[in-house]
Amino acid sequence: MEVEIDALQKNKTWELTELPPGKTPIGCKWVYKVKLKADKTVKKHKARLVTKGYTQQLGIDYLETFSPVARITTTRTFLAVVVSRNWHIHQMDINNAFLHGDLNETV
């Protein structure tokens, strides 16, 4: 949990402000996962702080959603191109990924 909080603070993912009048706060919760090695022994314990987005209502709290996830067909196409061109690829694990952008909406 400390690693997650440190990453959120280091990347300045939020700014503490007063809640605007008439707005309802969205809560958050911790999600825990145990990562295992191939032999089923514990590799590490992971924790993520997530918002309770299911409390939001379409058209009131948000207008659209976006999830940057690669489709399996995209991954397969990428791998087919890599193999056909004899390229080398490497896998890496990203501990924390943050999108940096300006929002015009009140969050």
C-alpha distances in whole Angstrom, upper triangle without the diagonal:
4,5,5,6,9,10,11,12,14,16,17,16,17,20,20,23,25,26,29,32,32,28,26,22,20,17,14,11,8,10,9,11,13,15,18,21,24,25,23,21,17,16,12,9,8,5,7,8,12,15,18,20,22,23,25,29,31,33,32,28,28,31,30,27,26,24,24,24,27,30,31,34,33,31,34,37,35,35,38,39,37,39,43,42,41,38,35,32,28,25,22,18,16,13,13,16,17,20,22,25,27,27,30,29,27,24
4,5,5,6,8,10,10,12,14,15,15,17,19,19,23,25,26,29,32,33,29,27,23,22,19,16,14,12,13,13,15,16,17,20,23,26,27,25,23,19,18,14,12,10,9,10,11,15,17,20,23,25,26,27,31,33,35,33,30,30,33,32,29,28,26,26,26,29,32,33,36,35,33,36,38,36,36,40,40,38,41,44,43,42,39,36,32,29,26,22,19,17,13,13,16,17,21,22,25,27,27,31,30,28,25
4,6,5,6,9,10,10,12,14,14,16,19,20,24,26,27,30,33,34,30,28,25,23,20,17,16,13,14,13,14,15,16,19,21,24,26,24,22,18,16,12,11,9,8,9,11,14,18,21,23,25,27,28,31,33,35,33,30,29,32,30,27,26,24,23,24,26,29,30,33,32,30,33,35,32,33,36,37,35,37,40,39,38,35,32,29,25,22,19,15,13,9,10,13,15,18,20,23,25,26,30,29,28,24
4,5,5,6,9,10,11,12,12,14,17,18,21,24,24,27,30,31,27,25,21,19,17,14,13,10,11,11,13,15,16,19,21,25,27,24,23,19,17,14,12,9,7,6,7,11,14,17,19,22,23,24,27,29,31,30,26,26,28,27,24,22,20,20,21,24,27,28,31,30,28,31,33,31,32,35,36,34,36,39,39,38,35,32,28,25,22,19,15,13,9,8,11,12,16,17,20,22,23,26,25,24,21
4,5,5,6,8,10,11,10,11,14,15,18,21,22,25,28,29,25,23,20,18,16,13,13,11,13,14,16,18,19,23,25,28,30,28,26,22,21,17,15,12,10,9,8,12,14,17,19,22,23,24,27,29,31,29,25,26,28,27,25,24,22,22,24,26,29,31,34,33,31,35,36,34,35,39,39,37,40,43,42,41,38,35,32,28,26,22,19,16,12,11,13,13,16,17,20,22,22,25,24,23,20
4,5,5,6,9,10,11,12,15,16,20,23,24,27,30,31,28,26,23,21,19,17,16,15,16,17,18,20,20,24,26,29,31,29,27,23,21,18,16,14,12,12,12,15,17,21,22,26,26,27,30,32,33,32,28,28,31,29,27,25,24,23,25,27,31,32,35,33,32,35,37,34,35,39,38,37,39,42,41,40,37,34,31,27,25,21,18,15,12,11,13,13,17,17,20,22,23,26,26,25,22
4,5,5,6,8,9,12,14,16,20,23,24,27,30,31,27,26,23,21,19,16,16,15,16,16,18,19,19,23,25,28,30,28,27,23,20,17,16,13,12,11,11,14,16,20,21,24,25,26,29,30,31,30,26,26,28,27,24,22,21,20,21,24,27,29,32,30,28,32,33,31,31,35,35,33,36,39,38,37,33,31,27,24,22,18,15,12,9,7,9,10,13,14,17,19,21,24,24,23,20
4,6,5,6,6,8,11,13,16,19,20,23,26,27,24,22,19,17,16,14,14,14,15,17,18,21,21,25,27,30,32,30,29,25,23,20,18,15,12,10,9,11,13,17,18,22,22,22,26,27,28,27,23,23,25,24,22,20,19,19,21,24,27,29,32,30,29,33,34,31,33,36,36,35,38,40,39,39,35,33,30,27,24,21,18,14,12,9,10,9,12,12,15,17,18,21,21,19,16
4,5,5,7,8,10,11,15,19,20,23,26,28,24,23,20,19,18,16,17,16,18,19,22,24,24,28,30,33,35,33,31,28,25,22,20,17,15,14,12,15,16,20,21,24,25,25,28,29,30,29,25,25,28,27,24,23,23,22,24,27,31,33,36,33,32,36,37,35,36,39,39,37,40,43,42,41,38,35,32,29,27,23,20,17,14,12,13,12,14,14,16,18,19,22,22,20,18
4,6,8,10,12,15,18,22,23,26,29,31,27,27,23,22,21,19,20,19,20,21,23,24,24,28,29,32,34,33,31,28,25,22,21,18,17,15,15,17,19,23,23,27,28,27,31,31,32,31,27,27,29,28,26,24,23,22,24,27,30,32,35,32,31,35,36,33,34,38,37,35,39,41,40,39,35,33,30,27,25,21,19,15,13,11,12,11,13,13,16,18,19,23,23,22,20
4,5,9,11,14,17,21,22,24,28,29,26,25,22,21,20,18,20,19,20,21,23,25,25,28,30,32,35,33,32,29,26,23,22,19,17,15,14,16,17,21,21,25,26,25,28,29,29,28,25,24,26,25,22,21,20,19,21,24,27,30,32,29,29,32,33,30,32,36,35,33,36,39,37,37,34,31,28,26,24,20,18,14,13,10,10,8,10,9,12,14,16,20,20,20,17
4,6,7,11,14,17,19,21,25,26,23,23,20,19,19,17,19,19,21,23,24,27,27,31,32,35,38,36,35,31,29,26,24,21,19,16,15,16,17,20,21,24,24,24,27,27,28,27,23,23,25,24,22,21,21,21,23,26,30,32,34,32,31,35,36,33,35,38,38,36,40,42,41,41,37,35,32,29,27,24,21,18,16,13,12,10,11,10,12,13,14,18,18,17,15
4,7,10,13,16,17,19,23,24,20,20,17,16,16,14,16,17,18,21,22,25,25,29,31,34,37,34,34,30,28,25,23,19,17,14,12,13,13,17,17,21,21,20,23,24,24,23,20,19,21,21,19,18,18,18,20,23,27,29,32,29,29,33,34,32,33,37,36,35,38,41,40,40,36,34,31,29,26,23,21,17,15,12,11,8,9,9,11,12,12,16,15,15,12
4,7,9,13,13,16,19,21,17,17,14,14,14,13,16,17,19,22,24,27,28,32,34,37,39,37,36,32,30,27,25,21,19,16,13,13,13,16,16,20,20,19,22,23,23,22,18,18,21,21,19,19,19,20,23,26,29,32,35,32,32,36,37,35,37,40,40,39,42,44,43,43,40,38,35,32,30,27,24,20,18,15,14,11,12,11,12,12,12,15,14,12,10
4,6,10,12,14,18,19,17,17,14,15,16,16,18,20,22,25,27,30,31,35,37,40,43,40,39,35,34,30,28,25,22,19,16,16,15,18,19,22,21,21,23,24,25,22,19,20,22,23,22,22,23,24,27,30,33,36,38,36,36,40,40,38,40,44,43,42,45,47,46,47,43,41,38,36,33,30,28,24,22,19,18,15,15,14,14,13,13,15,15,12,11
4,7,9,12,16,18,15,15,12,14,14,15,18,19,22,25,28,31,32,36,39,42,44,41,40,36,35,31,28,25,22,20,16,17,16,18,19,22,21,20,23,25,25,22,19,20,24,24,24,24,25,26,29,32,35,38,41,39,39,42,43,41,43,46,46,45,48,51,50,50,46,45,41,39,36,33,30,26,24,21,21,18,19,17,18,16,16,17,16,13,11
4,6,9,12,15,13,14,12,14,15,16,20,22,25,28,31,34,35,39,42,45,47,44,43,40,38,35,32,29,25,23,19,19,17,19,20,23,21,20,22,24,23,21,18,19,23,24,24,25,26,28,31,34,37,40,42,40,40,44,45,43,45,48,48,47,51,53,52,52,49,47,44,42,39,36,33,30,27,24,24,20,20,19,19,17,15,16,15,11,11
4,6,9,12,10,12,10,13,15,17,21,23,26,29,33,36,38,41,44,47,49,46,45,42,40,37,34,31,27,25,21,20,18,19,20,22,20,19,21,23,23,19,17,19,23,25,25,26,28,30,33,36,39,42,44,42,43,46,47,46,48,51,51,50,53,55,55,55,52,50,47,45,42,39,36,33,30,27,27,24,23,22,21,19,18,18,16,12,12
4,6,8,7,8,7,11,13,16,19,22,25,28,32,35,37,41,44,46,48,45,45,41,40,37,34,30,27,24,20,19,16,17,17,19,17,16,18,20,19,16,14,16,20,22,22,24,26,28,31,35,37,40,42,41,41,45,46,45,47,50,50,49,53,54,54,55,51,50,46,44,42,39,36,32,30,27,26,23,23,22,21,19,17,17,14,10,10
4,6,6,9,10,13,16,18,22,25,28,31,34,38,40,43,46,49,51,48,48,44,43,40,37,33,30,27,23,22,18,19,19,21,18,16,18,19,18,15,13,16,19,21,22,25,27,29,32,36,38,41,43,42,42,46,46,45,48,51,50,50,54,55,55,56,53,51,48,46,43,41,38,35,33,29,28,25,24,23,22,19,16,15,13,9,10
4,6,9,11,14,17,20,24,27,30,34,37,40,42,46,49,52,53,50,50,47,46,42,39,36,32,29,26,24,21,20,20,22,18,17,18,20,18,15,14,17,20,23,24,27,29,32,35,38,40,43,45,44,45,49,49,48,51,53,53,53,57,58,58,59,56,55,51,49,47,44,41,38,36,33,32,29,28,27,25,23,20,18,15,12,13
4,7,10,13,16,20,23,27,29,33,36,39,41,45,48,51,53,49,49,46,45,42,39,36,32,29,25,23,20,19,18,19,16,14,15,17,15,12,12,15,18,21,23,26,28,31,34,37,39,42,44,43,44,47,48,47,50,52,52,53,56,57,57,58,55,54,51,49,46,44,41,38,36,33,32,29,28,28,26,23,20,19,16,13,13
4,7,9,13,16,20,23,25,29,32,36,38,41,45,47,49,46,46,42,42,38,35,32,28,25,22,19,16,15,15,16,13,11,12,15,14,10,9,13,16,18,20,22,24,27,30,34,35,38,40,39,40,44,45,44,46,49,49,49,52,54,54,55,52,51,47,45,43,40,37,34,33,29,28,25,25,24,23,21,18,17,13,10,10
4,7,9,13,16,20,22,26,29,33,35,39,42,44,46,43,43,39,39,36,32,29,26,23,19,17,13,12,12,13,10,10,11,14,14,11,9,13,16,19,19,22,24,27,29,33,34,37,39,39,39,43,44,43,45,48,48,48,51,53,53,54,51,50,46,44,41,39,36,33,31,28,27,25,24,25,24,22,19,19,15,12,11
4,6,10,13,17,19,23,26,30,32,35,39,41,43,40,40,36,36,32,29,26,22,19,16,14,10,10,11,13,10,10,13,15,16,13,10,13,17,19,18,21,22,25,27,31,32,35,38,37,37,41,42,41,43,46,46,46,49,51,51,51,48,47,43,41,38,36,32,29,27,24,24,22,22,22,22,21,18,19,15,12,10
4,7,10,14,16,20,23,26,28,32,35,38,40,36,36,33,32,29,26,23,19,16,13,10,7,6,7,9,7,8,11,14,15,13,10,12,16,17,16,18,19,22,24,27,29,32,34,34,34,37,39,38,40,43,43,43,46,48,48,48,45,44,40,38,35,33,29,27,25,22,21,20,20,21,21,20,18,19,15,13,10
4,7,11,13,17,20,24,26,30,33,35,37,34,33,30,30,27,23,20,17,14,10,9,6,5,8,10,8,10,14,17,19,16,13,15,19,19,18,20,20,23,24,28,29,32,35,34,34,37,39,38,40,43,43,43,45,48,48,48,45,44,40,37,34,32,28,26,23,21,21,20,21,22,23,22,20,22,19,16,13
4,7,10,13,17,20,22,26,29,32,34,30,30,27,26,23,19,16,13,10,7,5,4,5,8,11,10,12,16,19,21,19,16,17,20,20,18,19,18,21,22,26,28,30,33,32,32,35,37,36,37,40,41,40,43,45,45,45,42,41,37,34,31,28,25,22,20,18,18,17,19,21,22,22,20,23,20,18,14
4,7,10,13,17,19,23,26,29,30,27,27,23,23,20,16,14,10,8,6,6,6,7,11,12,12,15,19,21,24,22,19,20,23,22,20,21,19,22,22,26,27,29,32,32,31,34,36,35,36,40,41,40,42,45,45,45,42,40,36,33,30,27,24,22,19,17,19,18,21,23,24,25,23,26,23,21,18
4,6,10,13,16,19,23,26,27,24,23,20,19,16,13,10,7,6,5,6,9,10,13,15,16,18,22,24,27,25,22,23,26,24,22,22,20,21,22,25,27,28,32,31,30,33,35,34,35,38,39,38,40,43,43,43,40,37,34,31,27,25,21,19,16,15,17,18,20,23,25,26,25,28,26,24,20
4,7,10,13,16,20,23,24,21,20,17,17,14,11,8,6,5,6,7,10,11,14,15,17,19,22,24,27,26,23,23,26,24,21,21,18,20,20,22,24,25,29,28,27,30,32,31,32,35,36,35,37,40,41,40,37,35,31,28,25,22,19,18,15,15,17,18,20,23,25,27,26,29,27,26,22
4,7,10,13,17,20,21,17,17,13,14,11,7,6,5,7,9,11,14,15,17,18,20,23,26,28,31,30,27,27,29,28,24,24,21,22,21,24,25,26,29,29,27,30,33,32,31,35,36,35,36,40,40,39,37,34,30,27,24,21,18,17,15,15,18,19,22,25,28,30,29,32,30,29,25
4,6,10,13,16,17,14,14,11,11,9,6,5,6,9,12,13,17,18,20,20,23,25,28,29,33,32,29,29,31,29,25,24,21,21,20,22,23,23,27,27,25,27,30,29,29,32,34,32,34,37,38,36,34,31,28,25,21,19,16,16,14,15,18,20,23,26,29,31,31,34,32,32,28
4,6,10,13,14,10,10,7,8,6,5,6,9,12,15,17,20,21,23,24,27,29,32,33,36,36,33,32,34,32,29,27,24,24,22,24,25,25,28,28,26,28,31,30,29,32,34,32,33,37,37,36,34,31,27,24,21,19,16,17,15,17,20,22,26,29,32,34,34,37,36,35,31
4,7,10,11,9,9,6,5,5,6,7,11,13,17,18,22,23,25,26,29,30,33,34,37,37,34,33,35,32,29,27,23,23,21,22,23,23,26,26,23,25,28,27,26,29,31,29,30,33,34,32,30,27,24,21,17,16,13,15,13,16,19,22,25,28,31,34,34,37,36,36,32
4,7,8,5,6,5,5,7,9,11,14,17,21,22,26,27,28,29,32,34,36,37,41,41,37,37,38,35,32,30,26,26,23,24,25,24,27,27,24,26,29,28,26,29,31,29,30,33,34,32,30,27,24,21,18,17,15,17,16,19,22,25,28,31,34,37,38,41,40,40,36
4,5,5,5,6,5,9,12,14,17,20,24,25,29,30,31,32,35,37,40,40,43,44,40,39,41,38,34,32,28,27,25,25,26,24,27,27,24,25,29,27,25,28,30,28,28,32,32,30,28,25,23,20,17,16,15,18,17,21,23,27,30,33,36,39,40,43,42,42,39
4,5,7,9,9,13,15,17,21,23,26,28,31,32,33,34,37,39,41,42,45,45,42,41,42,39,35,33,29,28,25,25,25,23,26,27,23,24,27,26,24,27,29,27,26,30,31,29,27,24,22,20,17,17,17,20,20,23,25,29,32,35,38,41,42,45,44,44,41
4,6,9,10,13,16,18,22,25,28,30,33,34,35,36,39,41,43,44,47,48,45,44,45,42,38,36,32,32,29,28,29,27,30,30,27,28,31,30,27,30,33,30,30,33,35,32,31,28,26,23,21,21,20,23,23,26,28,32,35,38,41,44,45,48,47,47,43
4,7,9,11,13,16,19,22,25,27,30,31,32,33,36,38,40,41,45,45,42,41,43,40,36,34,31,30,27,28,28,26,30,30,27,28,31,30,28,31,34,31,31,35,36,34,33,30,27,24,21,21,20,22,21,25,27,30,33,37,40,43,43,46,45,45,41
4,6,9,12,15,18,21,25,26,30,31,33,34,36,38,41,42,46,45,42,42,43,41,37,35,32,31,29,29,30,29,32,32,29,30,34,32,30,33,36,33,33,37,38,35,34,31,28,25,22,21,19,22,21,24,27,30,33,36,39,42,43,46,45,44,41
4,6,8,11,14,18,21,23,27,28,30,31,34,36,39,40,43,43,39,39,41,38,35,33,29,29,27,28,29,28,32,32,28,30,33,32,30,34,35,33,34,37,38,36,34,30,28,24,21,20,17,19,18,21,24,27,30,33,36,39,40,43,42,41,37
4,7,10,14,17,20,22,26,28,30,31,33,35,38,39,42,42,39,38,40,37,33,31,28,27,25,26,27,26,30,29,26,28,31,29,28,31,33,30,31,35,35,33,31,27,24,21,18,16,14,16,15,18,21,24,28,31,34,37,37,41,40,40,36
4,6,10,13,17,19,23,25,27,28,31,32,36,37,40,39,36,35,37,35,31,29,26,25,24,25,27,27,30,30,27,29,32,30,29,33,34,32,33,36,36,34,32,29,26,22,19,17,14,15,13,16,19,22,25,28,31,34,35,38,37,37,33
4,7,10,14,16,20,22,24,25,27,29,33,34,37,36,33,33,35,33,29,28,25,25,23,25,27,27,31,30,28,30,33,31,30,34,35,33,35,38,38,37,34,31,28,24,21,18,15,15,13,15,18,21,24,27,30,33,33,36,35,34,30
4,7,10,13,17,19,21,22,24,26,29,31,34,33,29,29,31,29,26,24,21,21,20,22,25,25,29,28,26,28,31,29,29,32,34,32,33,37,37,36,33,30,26,23,20,17,13,13,10,12,15,17,21,23,26,29,29,32,31,30,27
4,7,10,13,15,18,20,21,23,27,28,31,30,26,26,29,27,24,23,20,21,20,23,25,26,29,29,27,30,32,31,31,34,35,34,36,39,39,38,35,32,29,26,22,19,15,14,11,12,14,16,19,22,25,27,27,30,28,27,24
4,6,10,12,14,17,18,20,23,25,27,26,23,23,25,23,20,19,17,18,18,21,23,24,28,27,25,29,31,29,30,33,34,33,35,38,38,37,34,32,28,25,22,19,15,14,11,10,12,13,16,19,21,23,23,26,25,24,20
4,7,10,12,15,16,17,21,23,25,24,20,20,23,22,19,19,17,18,19,22,25,26,30,29,28,31,33,31,32,36,37,35,38,41,41,40,37,35,31,28,25,22,18,16,13,12,13,13,16,18,20,22,21,24,22,21,17
4,7,8,11,12,14,17,19,21,20,17,17,20,18,16,16,14,16,17,21,23,25,28,27,26,30,32,30,32,35,36,35,37,40,40,40,37,35,31,29,26,23,20,17,15,13,14,13,15,18,19,20,19,22,20,19,15
4,5,8,9,10,14,16,18,17,13,14,17,16,14,15,14,17,18,22,24,26,29,28,28,32,33,32,34,37,37,37,40,42,42,42,39,38,34,32,29,26,23,20,19,16,16,15,16,18,19,20,18,20,17,16,12
4,5,6,8,12,14,17,15,12,13,17,16,14,16,16,19,20,23,25,27,30,30,30,33,34,34,35,38,39,39,41,44,44,44,42,40,36,34,31,29,25,23,22,19,19,18,19,21,22,22,20,22,19,17,14
4,5,6,9,11,14,13,10,10,13,13,11,13,13,16,18,21,23,25,28,27,28,31,32,32,34,36,37,37,40,42,42,43,40,39,35,34,30,29,26,23,22,20,19,18,18,20,20,20,18,19,16,15,12
4,5,8,10,14,13,11,11,14,14,12,15,15,19,19,23,23,26,28,28,29,32,33,33,35,37,39,39,41,43,44,45,42,41,37,36,32,31,28,26,25,23,22,21,21,24,23,24,21,22,19,18,15
4,7,10,13,11,9,11,14,15,14,17,18,21,22,26,27,29,32,32,32,35,37,37,38,41,42,42,45,47,47,48,45,44,41,39,36,34,31,28,27,25,24,23,23,25,24,24,21,22,18,17,14
4,7,9,8,6,7,10,12,12,15,16,20,21,25,26,29,31,31,32,35,36,36,38,40,41,41,44,46,46,47,45,44,40,38,35,34,31,28,27,25,23,22,21,23,22,21,18,19,15,14,12
4,6,5,5,7,9,11,12,15,17,21,23,26,26,29,31,31,33,35,36,36,39,41,42,42,45,46,47,48,46,45,42,40,38,36,33,31,30,28,26,24,23,25,23,23,19,19,16,15,14
4,6,6,5,6,8,10,13,16,19,21,24,25,28,29,29,31,33,34,34,37,39,39,41,43,44,45,46,44,44,40,39,37,35,33,31,31,28,26,24,22,24,22,22,18,18,15,15,14
4,6,6,5,8,11,15,18,21,24,27,27,30,31,31,33,36,36,36,39,41,41,42,45,46,47,48,46,46,42,42,39,38,36,33,33,30,28,25,23,24,22,21,17,16,13,14,14
4,6,7,11,13,17,19,23,25,28,29,33,34,33,35,38,38,39,41,43,43,44,47,48,49,50,48,47,44,43,40,38,36,33,33,30,28,25,24,24,22,21,17,16,12,12,12
4,7,10,11,14,17,20,23,26,27,31,32,32,33,36,37,36,39,41,41,42,45,46,47,48,45,44,41,40,37,35,33,30,29,26,24,22,20,21,19,18,14,14,10,10,9
4,6,8,11,14,17,20,23,24,28,29,28,30,33,33,33,36,38,38,39,42,43,43,45,42,42,38,37,35,33,31,28,28,25,22,20,18,19,17,16,13,13,9,10,9
4,7,11,14,17,19,22,23,27,28,27,29,32,32,32,35,37,37,38,41,42,42,44,41,41,38,37,35,34,32,29,29,26,24,21,19,20,18,17,13,13,10,12,12
4,7,10,13,16,19,19,23,24,23,25,28,28,28,31,33,33,34,37,38,38,40,38,37,34,34,31,30,29,26,27,24,21,19,17,18,17,16,13,14,12,14,13
4,7,10,12,15,16,20,21,20,22,25,26,26,28,30,30,31,34,35,36,37,35,34,31,30,28,27,25,23,23,21,18,16,15,17,16,16,14,15,13,15,13
4,6,9,12,14,17,19,17,19,22,22,22,25,27,27,28,31,32,32,34,31,31,27,27,25,24,22,20,21,18,15,14,12,15,14,15,14,16,15,17,15
4,6,9,11,14,16,15,16,19,20,20,22,24,25,25,28,30,30,31,29,28,24,24,21,20,19,17,18,16,13,13,12,15,15,17,16,18,18,19,17
4,7,10,13,15,13,13,17,17,16,19,22,22,22,25,26,27,28,25,24,21,20,18,17,16,14,16,14,11,12,10,14,14,17,17,20,19,21,19
4,6,9,12,10,11,14,15,14,16,19,20,20,22,24,25,26,23,23,19,19,16,16,15,14,16,15,13,14,13,17,18,21,21,23,23,25,22
4,6,8,6,7,10,11,11,13,15,16,16,19,21,21,22,20,20,17,17,15,15,15,15,18,17,15,16,16,19,20,23,23,26,26,28,26
4,5,5,6,9,10,11,13,14,16,17,19,20,22,23,21,21,18,19,17,18,18,18,21,21,18,20,19,23,24,26,26,28,28,30,28
4,5,5,6,9,10,11,12,14,15,16,18,20,21,20,20,17,18,16,18,18,19,22,22,20,22,22,26,27,30,30,32,32,34,31
4,5,5,6,9,10,10,12,14,15,16,18,20,19,20,18,19,18,20,21,22,25,25,23,25,24,27,28,31,31,33,33,35,33
4,5,5,6,9,10,11,12,14,15,17,18,17,18,15,17,16,18,19,20,23,23,20,22,21,24,25,28,28,31,31,33,32
4,5,5,6,9,10,11,12,14,16,16,15,15,12,14,13,15,16,17,21,21,19,22,21,25,26,29,30,32,33,35,33
4,5,5,6,9,10,11,12,14,15,15,15,13,15,15,18,19,21,24,25,23,25,25,28,30,33,33,36,36,38,36
4,5,5,6,9,10,11,12,14,14,15,14,16,16,19,21,22,26,26,24,26,25,28,29,32,33,35,36,38,36
4,5,5,6,9,10,11,12,11,12,10,13,13,16,18,19,23,24,22,24,23,26,27,31,32,34,35,37,35
4,5,5,6,9,10,10,10,10,9,12,12,15,18,20,23,24,23,26,26,28,30,34,35,37,38,40,38
4,5,5,6,9,10,10,12,12,15,16,19,22,24,27,28,27,29,29,31,33,36,37,40,40,43,41
4,5,5,6,8,8,11,11,15,16,19,22,24,27,28,26,28,28,30,31,35,36,38,39,42,40
4,6,5,6,5,7,8,11,13,17,20,21,25,26,25,27,27,30,31,35,36,39,40,42,40
4,5,5,6,8,10,13,15,19,22,24,28,29,28,31,31,33,35,38,40,43,43,46,44
4,6,8,11,13,16,18,22,25,27,31,32,30,33,32,35,36,40,41,43,45,47,45
4,5,9,11,15,18,21,24,26,30,31,30,32,31,34,35,38,40,43,44,46,45
4,7,10,13,16,20,23,25,29,30,29,32,32,34,36,40,41,44,45,48,46
4,7,10,13,16,20,22,26,27,26,28,29,31,33,36,38,41,42,44,43
4,7,10,13,17,19,23,25,24,27,27,30,32,36,37,41,42,44,42
4,7,10,14,16,19,21,20,23,24,26,29,33,34,38,39,40,38
4,7,10,13,16,18,18,21,23,25,28,32,33,37,38,39,37
4,7,10,13,15,16,19,21,23,26,30,31,35,35,37,34
4,6,10,12,13,16,18,21,24,28,29,33,33,34,32
4,6,9,10,14,17,20,23,26,28,31,31,32,29
4,6,7,10,13,16,19,23,24,28,28,29,26
4,7,10,14,16,20,23,24,28,28,28,25
4,7,10,13,16,19,20,24,24,24,21
4,7,10,13,16,18,21,21,22,19
4,6,10,13,14,18,18,19,16
4,6,10,11,15,16,17,15
4,7,10,13,15,16,14
4,6,10,12,14,13
4,7,9,11,11
4,5,8,8
4,7,9
4,6
4
